[in-house]
């Protein structure tokens, strides 16, 4: 795997099939001997003899954020320097998409969770994947079997450890079905449940953990803010607890769903206050760094032209077919195509397209965002620690 580009705003394509988040679980489970799992990341030589693997996903821990976190998270920085390598997330570089990409081992086009918010086809309803309960039915909306299901069928003891309030949600079922669910609310409880599940039984064992606080404080206060620094220190404490005393037949893999970048006020374009951006647009989905525009019949060309003129280089504006042709989503089956907008807007640099009236006010007041294809958002770590 090659390193990330020096420029954090350079465009990065997902490296599906040998350098992406989608490749983590197949590679780990190949080490555990699960049939059909391919070691796409070449973990086998480093993990020979390992029978227990914990995979920890730290929300918002981009590769480019690790140097910023280093003064407050020296253990994290040390692991990144010695046993770390960069991967890419899938696209969009956003939490719901990445969690399902990790769980299924597939690009977003295959699993269909194609963004933070997507339009439900044949309706004007916009589904927020983090507020998803029941409808659409998760196993129909996300039809790809998870690697947790496959591992369990092969005799692996599988446990998922995350926040108690996420148990049974649509996103949890889409991303994590197949694992025994354990709720854990803070760093100490998360570490305890992960360690407990990791040492249970004779093996093989797969444990998946999720920690959301770094991302939350980045959104609310900004990357490198005081709350973000405290959250980075908590990540370090979590890593220390997990690494210390790791069994000799165990390994810890640490990764992330995306990075983050701060968006200044002067780089925010409000689609709700400019009639040129509303003309011909029926439904707006996506998120501030990646917008999906579902347009009135026959309006696609006019919407592309209007948005290109107004944004004037702050974003790439393209049709659905053009966006799919980039390979961002991997192959997209027909049943998932219309979840992507007729027009796709991907922000460059530190720009964002907010919606101050039609979305919840907090969504346009966040400090840091993610979702687009810059190196700062797309490049994530993989830290491989042996017991």
Buried (B, 14 or more C-beta within 10 A) or exposed (E): BEEBEEEBBBBBEBBBEBBBBBBBBBBBBBBBEBEEBEBBBEBEEBBEEBBBBBBBBBBBBBBBBBEBBBEBBEBBBBBBEEBBBBBBBBBBBBBBBBBBBBBBBBBBBBBBBBBBBBBBEEEEEBBBBBEBEEEBEBEEBBBBBBBBBBBBEBEBBBBBBBBEEBBEBBBBBBBBBBBEBBBBEEBEBBBBBBBEBBBEEEBBBBBBBBBBBBBBBBBBBBBBBEBBBBBBBBBBBBBBBBBEEBBEBBBBBBBBBBBBBBBEEEBBBBBBEEEEBBBBBBBBBBBBBBBBBBBEEEBBEBBBEBBBEBBEEBBBBBBBEEBBEBBBBBEBEEEBBBBBBBBBBBBBBBBBBBBBEEBEEEBBEBBBBBBBBBBBBBBBBBBBBBB
